[in-house]
Amino acid sequence: MARPTILAPAGRLEMARAAVDAGADSLYVGPLGWSRRPYESEMGDADIRRAIDYAGARGADVRILLNTFPSPFEYDAWLDAAERYADWGCSGFILSDPGAIPRLRARLPQAVLHVSVGSGISNAEDAAFYRALGADLIVVPYRWGEAQVQAVRAQSDIGVEVFLFETVQTGKLCPGRCIMSSYLKFRDWTEMEGRDAFHGSANRGAKECYRVCQTRWDFGPIDVEQAAPSLKLRRDAQLMLEQIPGMISAGVRCFKLSGRERPTPIIRDLVAFYRRVIDGVLDGACTDMAAYAEEMRVLEHRWVSEKRKRVGTLMGRAVRYGEATQDQVAEPRQVSVHAA
């Protein structure tokens, strides 16, 4: 049985070192302005180079998140950045743009190329499509199970990567494609870097995903005598445990832990925990996940607590930005429309 790897987040150099020391095989790092997260979760080039050196000296490696959708005006800078990180010793990249994959494959043929969850994978045929473009691994959506993983492997030889958490098994998530946050606030990540500004998606660099979809939405009543309905998207993600032996049997090559924005101690402890769980399954030392249940409950409580803090912070910003935007809106102009 192939030994799957643990891919851990590194939102800061401190987190990178802690994750490697706890047993991560690989790290993923977002450079300022090129990954789909706020700048607080991205790293400058000096720290990225230090992370690559630290990981390499201890038998681990680093994958670089270049999972924005670069415009035609940015492609040269995007490719130059990728080459720079490869020269420093990174082993691969995580990408969303399908057009970028063959270009980077041609430029850096030895690099390991992951397809980001932001690509919006819907089925096994999508995975085969990305394999034909030159991708090596594809991270499948949060809500997929063993059957979907097996379907992907039946379609192509692309490596399968899964998140170490799950959500309710309904519907479809497509992170990275939403532009709702840009209606609330627009900031250029270059404000922090001092470079020539360019415009990207709302979920990029200094821009943030404010979890607009997870606020409570009120709708006007159809019947004036009825109360307005109120809807809210569920966000009850849980850390994965029971599914791990089945995922390994299904041929998963990489287990990914999310959380670049979370505190370093929880990432360190989760990496160490999953290192023991996965090694125990592979070595036959412990295949009964019930043995880890109590420890998992403690870790999950910490995980959920930190998630709620983060979501609360982002939603609070969304409310403030929304109110500020309303205050700045001028009276609409009268526009005349004439038929041709």
Buried (B, 14 or more C-beta within 10 A) or exposed (E): EEEBBBBBBBBBBBBBBBBBBBBBBBBBBBBBBBBBBBBEBBBBEEBBBBBBEBBBEEEBBBBBBBBBBBEEEBBEBBBEBBEBBBEBEBBBBBBBBBEBBBBBBEEBEEBBBBBBBBBBBEEBEBBBBBBEBBBBBBBBBBBBBBEBBBBBBEBBEBBBBBBBBBBEEEEEBEBBEBEBBBEBBBBBBBEBBEEEEBEBBBBBBBBBBBBBBBBEEEEEEEEEEEEEEEEEEEEEBEBBBEBBBBBBEBBBBBBBBBBBBBBBEBBBBBBBBBBBBBBBBBEEEBBEBEEBEEBBEEBBEBBBEBBEEBBEBBBEBBEEBBEEEEEEEEEEEEEEEEEE
